[in-house]
């Protein structure tokens, strides 16, 4: 469980940094690591342990939801790009049966 959260945190930070192009920012929000995992190696009460286990379970569920969200967005963007490439190739081939104009890659019509 600990490895999953540490790896996920290292993978998530670039997406939240704002250092990516505006059209690549994802509206899916990565869940934060539960604070109880960041407190160090002090002794915890049974209540704290139970609460932290619950927070970990919610974190794992939220990570799966975040991954599903980002996967859906990636698939949408790939499909839009493929459609635009297909239309471009059709136009370059001077075919008259090409699809309508390509939407932009932000997901809204041009």
N, C-alpha and C positions, 0 to 999 in steps of 0.2 A: 504494500500500500504506500509506504513512504517513497519508494522509488518512482512510482507513478506520479505522485504529486510534485516531486522535485523536478522530474523530467518535464512535466507539463508546465511548470512555472518557467523553466528556462526556454521553452518553446513559445510561450504566450507573450513574453515581454516585448519582442519586436513588433507584434501586431498592435500593441497598446501604446507604443512609443510615439506614434505620429510621424515617424521618419519614413513612411512609405508615401507613394504618390496618392493624391486625394481619391482617384478613381479605384484605388486598391484597398482603401480602408474598409473594414468589414463592420457591419452593424451588429454582428454577434459579439456579445460581451463575455470575455473569459471570466470565470468565477475566481475570486481571490482565494489564496491558501488560507485555511482556518488559522486564526491567531494562536490557537492552542498548540499548534505544531511549531511555532516560532519562539516559544518561551524558554528554550534551553533544557538542561538536564536536571531541573529541580524535582523534588518529590511532589507527586500530585495526589490529591484526595480521590476517593472512589467516585465522588460526585463529578469532579473535574474530568476523570478518566471517562466516565459515561457520557458526559457532555461532549468531550472531544471525539469520542467514537461516533457519536451522532453527527457532529460537524464534518467528520471525514466521510461518512456515508453520503451526506448531502453534497459534499464537494465532488465526490466521484460521480454521482448522478448528474450534477451540474456540468462536469467536464464532458460527459457523454452527450448531453444536450448541446453544449457549445460545439463539440466536434460535429454533430449532426447538422447544426446550423451552418458552420463554415463549409462543410462538405457540400451542402445544398447550394451555397453561394458560389463555390468554385465550379460546380457543375453548370450552374446557370451562366456564368461568365465564359466557360469553355464553349458552351453551346452557342452563345451569342457571337463569340469570336469565330467559331467554325462557320456559322451562317454568313457572317460578313465576308470571310475568306471565299466561301463558295460563290457568293454574289459577285465578288471582285473577279474571280477566275472566269465566271460566266460572261461578265461584261468585257473582259480582256479578249475573250474568244469571239466577241461580237455576235453573241447569240441573242435572239429576240425573245426567248422564253425565260429570261432571268427573273428571279423573284424581285419584289419591291425593294426599295432602298433599305440599307442596313440600319438598325437602331444603333445608337452609340453604346459603348461598353459600360456605361454607368447604369444601364437598364431603362432609360427613358427614351422615347422617340426623338429623333433629330428635328 
